[in-house]
Amino acid sequence: MATVAIGIFLATIDASIVNIALPILERDLHTDFAVVEWVVLAYLVTVTTLMLSIGRLGDMIGKKPLYAAGMGVFTISSVLCGLSQSIAMLIAFRVLQALGAAMIMALGNAIITEAFPASERGKALGIGGLFVSVGIIAGPTIGGLILGALSWHWIFFVNLPIGIVGVLMTLRFVPAARPPGGQRFDLPGAACLFLALLVFLLGLTIGQATGFSRTPVIGLFGVFVVMLGVFLAIEMRTRQPMIDLQLFRNRLFSINLATGFLAFVSSAGTILLMPYYLQDVRQYSPLTAGLLLAVVPAAVAIVAPWAGSLSDRFGTRPLAAIGLGILVVGYAAASTLHIDTGVLGYVLRFVPVGLGIGFFQSPNNSAIMGAVPRERLGVASGLLSLTRTLGQTVGIATVAALWAARVAAHSGRTIPDDATMAPASIQVTALNETLYVIVGLIVTALLLSLWALWQERRNTL
């Protein structure tokens, strides 16, 4: 458990730790907002496109060697990121770092599920989910603490000692379970899925910068639809597919993936914008901003393991619905931020967000991993991580684009291309309107969860 927790925490924290450093990177590396975003997006795009293929390989050749290799690649590339002298070098090494992260994230939940009995699955995955949530949301907090004392390079260098310990613990403690033989890797399916996800994510990120109605962006989305169709056709005809499509006939499994995706779209978009609000609008230092951003992970840390244990006793669906309901309240409160919101006002608005994530994620993960056979745990773990990283990438691209569009609309398009240069009052108004959309997404997830709960209860009568 400790070994997997180290890997999950490192891989997820580096998806978000650079968020609070974006304004500093923009200045120190002499670039702009649209380019510096790729420090985050390149990481997420790489992880997302490789996740399922690595999960399938784990089911075929064993999870331990891939997990250990991922820890090693991640640790070495972290040092290279810290040594980067230009934005291009940093983005390139972030791609390499993401390769290691994909190997860790795709297999972590599968290793946990294999190691614990079904009666403790919720608790174990609750602890794993705790490190996922804390890693994603605490990244800006830890980044702020580091930036308050050191240069931005150290947000990557700190991974070195932890990564070395993680590699040694993986070799010592993770069991080397032997998968059944005679399995084949679905290379055509993996290639089509990789291309489909790649063009989709490129369409999102390019559309954010140029507008989603441009011909190249529409073309990328068109290629995505075609490649997705080809992938599904291959999977239906292959004896050993990348993804067993029969899994999606399980309504609980499908809805939990969908609600998890919506929750991560919302959280990722919020995480991206909050450092700009705290530093540019409220003029807080990186250290102060980092401490304020700790409100959400602190609440998650308190609730997530407890929620996982409760789901082992009372079922996953009620706990997940409660968590989504609390999230609605939290994001609705966050949408009332204004230009002079104080520390206490910020804390009171974001505590419910952390409580909601903690109550929702652990039961949701347990339901997903408990719905698949043992020989498909790697793919299920990859799907679970895919909803997270795809949700983060979609959230960053679409929420940032929406916020920038609302800034432009309120300013009469008289500001420079970088929306962060707009007057503070306009930035906050656009932030409020963006959070209204996020509230709508969580309400949608809550309605899906309640419908599934009703169906589940009706079927048991």
C-alpha positions as CSV (number, residue, x, y, z in Angstrom):
1,M,0.0,0.0,0.0
2,A,2.8,2.4,0.9
3,T,4.7,1.6,-2.3
4,V,1.7,2.2,-4.5
5,A,0.8,5.3,-2.6
6,I,4.3,6.8,-3.2
7,G,4.0,6.2,-7.0
8,I,0.4,7.5,-7.2
9,F,1.2,10.6,-5.3
10,L,4.3,11.4,-7.4
11,A,2.6,10.8,-10.7
12,T,-0.5,12.8,-9.8
13,I,1.1,15.7,-8.0
14,D,3.3,16.4,-11.1
15,A,0.1,16.8,-13.1
16,S,-0.7,19.9,-11.1
17,I,2.3,21.1,-9.1
18,V,3.4,23.3,-12.0
19,N,0.1,25.1,-12.0
20,I,1.1,27.6,-9.4
21,A,4.4,28.1,-11.1
22,L,2.8,29.0,-14.5
23,P,3.0,32.8,-13.9
24,I,6.7,32.5,-12.9
25,L,7.5,30.1,-15.8
26,E,5.8,32.6,-18.2
27,R,8.1,35.3,-16.9
28,D,11.4,33.4,-16.4
29,L,11.2,31.5,-19.7
30,H,10.0,34.5,-21.7
31,T,6.9,33.0,-23.1
32,D,3.1,33.6,-22.9
33,F,0.1,31.9,-21.3
34,A,-0.9,29.8,-24.4
35,V,2.6,28.3,-24.6
36,V,3.3,27.8,-20.9
37,E,0.0,25.8,-20.6
38,W,1.7,23.1,-22.6
39,V,3.9,22.3,-19.6
40,V,0.7,21.0,-18.0
41,L,-1.0,19.8,-21.1
42,A,1.9,17.9,-22.7
43,Y,2.1,15.8,-19.5
44,L,-1.6,15.1,-19.4
45,V,-1.8,14.3,-23.1
46,T,1.0,11.8,-23.0
47,V,-0.3,10.1,-19.9
48,T,-3.8,9.9,-21.3
49,T,-2.9,8.4,-24.7
50,L,-0.7,5.7,-23.2
51,M,-2.7,4.7,-20.2
52,L,-4.9,1.9,-21.6
53,S,-2.1,0.3,-23.6
54,I,0.1,0.1,-20.4
55,G,-2.8,-1.4,-18.4
56,R,-3.3,-4.1,-21.0
57,L,0.5,-4.9,-21.0
58,G,0.3,-5.2,-17.3
59,D,-2.4,-7.8,-17.6
60,M,-0.2,-9.7,-20.1
61,I,3.4,-9.6,-18.7
62,G,2.8,-8.6,-15.1
63,K,2.4,-5.4,-13.2
64,K,5.5,-5.2,-11.1
65,P,8.2,-4.8,-13.8
66,L,6.2,-2.1,-15.6
67,Y,5.5,-0.3,-12.3
68,A,9.2,-0.4,-11.3
69,A,10.3,0.8,-14.7
70,G,7.8,3.7,-14.6
71,M,9.2,4.8,-11.2
72,G,12.7,4.9,-12.6
73,V,11.7,6.8,-15.8
74,F,9.7,9.3,-13.8
75,T,12.5,10.0,-11.3
76,I,15.2,10.5,-14.0
77,S,13.0,12.7,-16.1
78,S,12.1,14.9,-13.1
79,V,15.7,15.8,-12.7
80,L,15.9,16.6,-16.4
81,C,12.8,18.9,-16.1
82,G,14.6,20.8,-13.3
83,L,17.7,21.3,-15.4
84,S,15.7,22.7,-18.4
85,Q,16.9,26.0,-19.8
86,S,14.0,26.8,-22.1
87,I,10.3,26.3,-22.4
88,A,10.9,23.8,-25.3
89,M,13.3,21.7,-23.2
90,L,10.9,21.7,-20.2
91,I,7.9,20.6,-22.4
92,A,10.0,17.8,-24.0
93,F,11.2,16.4,-20.6
94,R,7.6,16.7,-19.3
95,V,6.6,14.2,-22.0
96,L,9.3,11.8,-20.9
97,Q,8.2,12.3,-17.3
98,A,4.6,11.5,-18.3
99,L,5.7,8.2,-19.9
100,G,6.9,7.1,-16.4
101,A,3.7,8.5,-14.8
102,A,1.5,6.6,-17.2
103,M,3.2,3.3,-16.2
104,I,2.6,4.1,-12.5
105,M,-0.9,5.5,-12.8
106,A,-2.3,2.8,-15.1
107,L,-1.3,0.0,-12.7
108,G,-1.6,1.4,-9.2
109,N,-5.2,0.6,-8.6
110,A,-4.9,-2.9,-10.1
111,I,-2.0,-3.7,-7.8
112,I,-4.1,-2.6,-4.8
113,T,-7.1,-4.5,-5.9
114,E,-5.1,-7.7,-6.3
115,A,-3.5,-7.3,-2.8
116,F,-6.6,-6.7,-0.7
117,P,-9.8,-8.9,-0.2
118,A,-13.1,-7.7,-1.5
119,S,-14.3,-6.8,2.0
120,E,-11.4,-4.3,2.3
121,R,-11.4,-3.0,-1.3
122,G,-13.2,0.2,-0.6
123,K,-10.9,1.1,2.3
124,A,-7.8,0.2,0.3
125,L,-8.9,2.1,-2.8
126,G,-10.0,4.9,-0.5
127,I,-6.4,5.3,0.7
128,G,-5.3,5.1,-3.0
129,G,-7.9,7.7,-4.0
130,L,-6.7,9.9,-1.1
131,F,-3.3,10.0,-2.6
132,V,-4.7,10.7,-6.1
133,S,-6.8,13.6,-4.9
134,V,-4.2,15.0,-2.6
135,G,-1.6,14.6,-5.3
136,I,-3.6,16.5,-7.9
137,I,-5.0,19.2,-5.6
138,A,-2.0,19.6,-3.3
139,G,0.4,20.1,-6.2
140,P,-0.2,23.9,-6.3
141,T,0.0,24.0,-2.5
142,I,3.4,22.2,-2.3
143,G,4.5,24.2,-5.3
144,G,3.7,27.4,-3.5
145,L,5.7,26.4,-0.5
146,I,8.7,25.5,-2.7
147,L,8.4,28.7,-4.7
148,G,8.3,30.7,-1.5
149,A,11.8,29.6,-0.6
150,L,13.5,28.3,-3.8
151,S,13.4,28.7,-7.6
152,W,10.9,26.9,-9.8
153,H,13.5,24.2,-10.7
154,W,13.0,22.6,-7.2
155,I,9.4,21.6,-7.9
156,F,11.0,18.9,-10.0
157,F,14.2,18.2,-8.0
158,V,12.2,17.2,-4.9
159,N,11.0,14.1,-6.8
160,L,14.5,12.6,-6.8
161,P,14.9,11.2,-3.3
162,I,11.2,10.1,-3.1
163,G,11.5,8.4,-6.5
164,I,14.6,6.5,-5.5
165,V,12.8,5.2,-2.4
166,G,9.8,4.3,-4.5
167,V,11.9,2.2,-6.9
168,L,13.5,0.3,-4.1
169,M,10.2,-0.3,-2.3
170,T,8.6,-1.5,-5.6
171,L,11.4,-4.1,-6.1
172,R,11.1,-5.2,-2.5
173,F,7.3,-5.2,-1.7
174,V,5.2,-5.4,-4.8
175,P,4.3,-9.0,-5.5
176,A,5.3,-10.4,-8.8
177,A,2.0,-12.1,-9.8
178,R,2.2,-14.2,-12.9
179,P,-0.6,-13.5,-15.4
180,P,-2.1,-16.3,-17.5
181,G,-0.1,-17.2,-20.6
182,G,-1.3,-17.2,-24.2
183,Q,-2.3,-13.6,-24.3
184,R,-1.7,-11.3,-27.3
185,F,-1.4,-7.6,-27.5
186,D,-4.0,-5.9,-29.7
187,L,-1.6,-3.6,-31.6
188,P,-4.1,-2.3,-34.2
189,G,-6.5,-1.5,-31.5
190,A,-3.9,0.2,-29.4
191,A,-2.6,2.3,-32.3
192,C,-6.1,3.4,-33.3
193,L,-6.9,4.3,-29.7
194,F,-3.7,6.2,-29.3
195,L,-4.3,8.2,-32.5
196,A,-8.0,8.9,-31.5
197,L,-7.1,10.3,-28.1
198,L,-4.1,12.3,-29.5
199,V,-6.1,14.1,-32.2
200,F,-9.0,14.7,-29.7
201,L,-6.7,16.3,-27.2
202,L,-4.8,18.3,-29.8
203,G,-8.2,19.5,-31.1
204,L,-9.1,20.7,-27.6
205,T,-5.8,22.5,-26.9
206,I,-5.5,24.1,-30.3
207,G,-9.1,25.1,-30.2
208,Q,-8.6,26.8,-26.9
209,A,-6.0,29.0,-28.5
210,T,-7.5,29.6,-31.9
211,G,-11.2,29.0,-31.4
212,F,-13.2,25.7,-31.8
213,S,-14.9,26.8,-35.1
214,R,-11.6,26.9,-37.1
215,T,-11.2,24.4,-39.9
216,P,-8.1,22.6,-38.5
217,V,-9.8,22.1,-35.2
218,I,-13.0,20.7,-36.8
219,G,-10.8,18.5,-38.9
220,L,-9.0,17.1,-35.8
221,F,-12.3,16.3,-34.2
222,G,-13.5,14.7,-37.4
223,V,-10.4,12.4,-37.4
224,F,-11.1,11.6,-33.8
225,V,-14.6,10.4,-34.7
226,V,-13.3,8.3,-37.6
227,M,-10.5,6.7,-35.5
228,L,-12.8,6.0,-32.6
229,G,-15.2,4.2,-35.0
230,V,-12.3,2.2,-36.4
231,F,-11.1,1.3,-32.9
232,L,-14.6,0.1,-31.9
233,A,-14.8,-2.0,-35.1
234,I,-11.5,-3.6,-34.3
235,E,-12.4,-4.3,-30.7
236,M,-15.6,-6.1,-31.7
237,R,-13.8,-8.4,-34.1
238,T,-10.6,-9.1,-32.1
239,R,-10.5,-12.3,-29.9
240,Q,-8.2,-10.5,-27.3
241,P,-9.2,-6.8,-27.6
242,M,-7.5,-3.9,-25.8
243,I,-10.8,-3.2,-24.1
244,D,-13.5,-5.8,-23.5
245,L,-16.5,-3.8,-24.6
246,Q,-18.7,-6.2,-22.6
247,L,-17.5,-4.3,-19.5
248,F,-19.7,-1.4,-20.5
249,R,-22.9,-3.4,-20.3
250,N,-22.5,-3.1,-16.6
251,R,-24.5,0.0,-15.9
252,L,-22.8,0.7,-12.5
253,F,-19.4,0.5,-14.2
254,S,-20.3,2.9,-17.0
255,I,-22.1,5.5,-14.9
256,N,-19.3,5.5,-12.3
257,L,-16.7,6.2,-15.1
258,A,-18.9,9.0,-16.5
259,T,-19.5,10.7,-13.2
260,G,-15.8,10.4,-12.3
261,F,-15.0,12.0,-15.7
262,L,-17.3,15.0,-15.0
263,A,-15.9,15.5,-11.5
264,F,-12.3,15.6,-12.8
265,V,-13.2,18.0,-15.6
266,S,-14.6,20.4,-12.9
267,S,-11.8,20.0,-10.4
268,A,-9.0,20.4,-13.1
269,G,-10.5,23.6,-14.5
270,T,-10.8,25.1,-11.0
271,I,-7.3,24.1,-10.1
272,L,-6.0,25.9,-13.2
273,L,-7.7,29.2,-12.5
274,M,-7.4,29.5,-8.8
275,P,-3.6,30.3,-8.7
276,Y,-4.3,33.2,-11.1
277,Y,-7.1,34.5,-8.9
278,L,-5.1,34.3,-5.7
279,Q,-1.9,35.7,-7.2
280,D,-3.0,38.1,-9.9
281,V,-6.3,39.3,-8.5
282,R,-5.8,39.1,-4.7
283,Q,-2.0,39.7,-5.0
284,Y,-1.1,37.0,-2.6
285,S,2.5,35.6,-2.6
286,P,3.0,32.0,-4.0
287,L,3.5,30.8,-0.4
288,T,0.2,32.3,0.8
289,A,-1.6,31.1,-2.3
290,G,-0.2,27.6,-1.8
291,L,-1.4,27.5,1.8
292,L,-4.9,28.6,0.7
293,L,-5.0,26.0,-2.0
294,A,-4.3,23.4,0.8
295,V,-7.9,23.8,2.0
296,V,-9.2,21.3,-0.5
297,P,-6.6,18.5,-0.1
298,A,-6.8,18.8,3.7
299,A,-10.6,18.1,3.6
300,V,-10.0,15.3,1.1
301,A,-7.4,13.7,3.4
302,I,-9.8,13.7,6.3
303,V,-12.8,12.2,4.4
304,A,-11.5,9.9,1.7
305,P,-10.3,6.8,3.7
306,W,-13.4,7.1,6.0
307,A,-15.7,7.2,2.9
308,G,-14.0,4.1,1.5
309,S,-14.6,2.2,4.7
310,L,-18.2,3.3,4.8
311,S,-18.7,2.1,1.2
312,D,-17.5,-1.4,2.2
313,R,-20.4,-1.5,4.7
314,F,-23.2,0.4,3.1
315,G,-22.5,0.2,-0.6
316,T,-20.8,2.6,-3.0
317,R,-23.7,4.3,-4.7
318,P,-25.2,6.2,-1.7
319,L,-21.8,7.5,-0.7
320,A,-20.9,8.7,-4.2
321,A,-24.2,10.5,-4.5
322,I,-23.7,12.3,-1.2
323,G,-20.2,13.4,-2.3
324,L,-21.6,14.8,-5.5
325,G,-24.3,16.7,-3.6
326,I,-21.7,18.3,-1.4
327,L,-19.6,19.2,-4.5
328,V,-22.6,21.0,-5.9
329,V,-22.8,23.1,-2.7
330,G,-19.1,23.7,-2.8
331,Y,-18.8,24.9,-6.4
332,A,-22.0,27.0,-6.0
333,A,-20.3,28.7,-3.1
334,A,-17.1,29.2,-5.0
335,S,-19.0,30.9,-7.8
336,T,-19.6,33.8,-5.4
337,L,-15.9,34.8,-5.1
338,H,-15.4,38.5,-5.6
339,I,-12.5,40.9,-6.0
340,D,-11.9,41.4,-2.3
341,T,-12.8,37.9,-0.8
342,G,-10.8,37.4,2.3
343,V,-8.9,34.4,3.6
344,L,-11.9,33.2,5.7
345,G,-14.3,33.6,2.8
346,Y,-12.1,31.6,0.5
347,V,-11.7,28.8,3.1
348,L,-15.4,28.5,3.8
349,R,-16.2,28.3,0.0
350,F,-13.7,25.5,-0.7
351,V,-14.0,23.3,2.3
352,P,-17.2,21.7,0.8
353,V,-15.3,21.1,-2.4
354,G,-12.7,19.0,-0.6
355,L,-15.4,17.2,1.5
356,G,-17.3,16.4,-1.7
357,I,-14.3,15.0,-3.5
358,G,-13.4,12.8,-0.5
359,F,-16.9,11.4,-0.2
360,F,-17.3,10.7,-3.9
361,Q,-14.0,9.4,-5.2
362,S,-13.3,6.4,-2.9
363,P,-16.6,4.7,-3.3
364,N,-16.6,5.5,-7.0
365,N,-13.2,3.9,-7.5
366,S,-14.2,0.8,-5.5
367,A,-17.3,0.3,-7.6
368,I,-15.3,0.5,-10.8
369,M,-12.6,-1.9,-9.7
370,G,-15.0,-4.3,-8.1
371,A,-17.1,-4.7,-11.3
372,V,-14.4,-6.4,-13.5
373,P,-12.8,-9.9,-13.4
374,R,-9.3,-10.3,-12.0
375,E,-7.7,-10.9,-15.5
376,R,-9.0,-7.4,-16.6
377,L,-7.8,-5.4,-13.6
378,G,-5.0,-3.7,-15.5
379,V,-7.4,-2.5,-18.2
380,A,-10.0,-1.4,-15.6
381,S,-7.3,0.5,-13.6
382,G,-6.2,2.1,-16.9
383,L,-9.8,3.1,-17.7
384,L,-10.2,4.6,-14.2
385,S,-7.0,6.6,-14.6
386,L,-8.0,7.5,-18.2
387,T,-11.2,9.1,-16.9
388,R,-9.1,11.1,-14.5
389,T,-6.4,12.3,-16.9
390,L,-8.8,12.8,-19.8
391,G,-11.1,14.8,-17.4
392,Q,-8.1,16.9,-16.3
393,T,-7.1,17.6,-19.9
394,V,-10.6,18.4,-21.1
395,G,-11.2,20.5,-18.0
396,I,-8.0,22.5,-18.4
397,A,-8.6,23.2,-22.1
398,T,-12.3,23.9,-22.0
399,V,-12.5,25.7,-18.7
400,A,-9.5,27.9,-19.6
401,A,-11.1,28.6,-23.0
402,L,-14.4,29.5,-21.5
403,W,-12.8,31.8,-18.9
404,A,-10.7,33.6,-21.6
405,A,-13.8,33.9,-23.8
406,R,-15.8,35.5,-21.0
407,V,-12.9,37.9,-20.2
408,A,-12.9,38.9,-23.8
409,A,-16.7,39.4,-23.9
410,H,-16.7,41.6,-20.8
411,S,-13.7,43.6,-22.0
412,G,-15.1,44.4,-25.4
413,R,-12.0,42.5,-26.9
414,T,-9.8,45.5,-26.1
415,I,-7.3,43.6,-23.9
416,P,-4.2,41.8,-25.2
417,D,-4.5,38.2,-26.2
418,D,-3.4,37.0,-22.8
419,A,-6.6,37.1,-20.6
420,T,-4.5,37.3,-17.4
421,M,-3.6,40.9,-18.4
422,A,-7.3,42.0,-18.1
423,P,-8.5,44.2,-15.2
424,A,-9.1,42.2,-12.0
425,S,-12.8,42.9,-11.9
426,I,-13.3,41.4,-15.4
427,Q,-11.2,38.4,-14.5
428,V,-13.4,37.7,-11.4
429,T,-16.6,38.2,-13.3
430,A,-15.5,35.7,-15.9
431,L,-14.4,33.3,-13.1
432,N,-17.8,33.4,-11.5
433,E,-19.5,32.7,-14.9
434,T,-17.1,29.8,-15.5
435,L,-17.9,28.3,-12.1
436,Y,-21.6,28.4,-13.0
437,V,-20.9,26.0,-15.8
438,I,-18.9,23.8,-13.5
439,V,-21.9,23.7,-11.1
440,G,-24.0,22.5,-14.0
441,L,-21.6,19.7,-14.8
442,I,-21.6,18.4,-11.2
443,V,-25.4,18.6,-11.1
444,T,-25.5,16.4,-14.2
445,A,-23.2,13.9,-12.5
446,L,-25.4,14.0,-9.4
447,L,-28.5,13.3,-11.4
448,L,-26.8,10.3,-13.2
449,S,-25.7,8.9,-9.8
450,L,-29.2,9.3,-8.3
451,W,-30.8,7.6,-11.3
452,A,-28.3,4.7,-11.0
453,L,-29.1,4.5,-7.3
454,W,-32.8,4.3,-8.0
455,Q,-32.3,1.6,-10.6
456,E,-30.1,-0.4,-8.3
457,R,-32.6,-0.2,-5.5
458,R,-35.5,-1.1,-7.8
459,N,-33.6,-4.2,-9.1
460,T,-33.0,-5.5,-5.5
461,L,-36.7,-5.3,-4.6
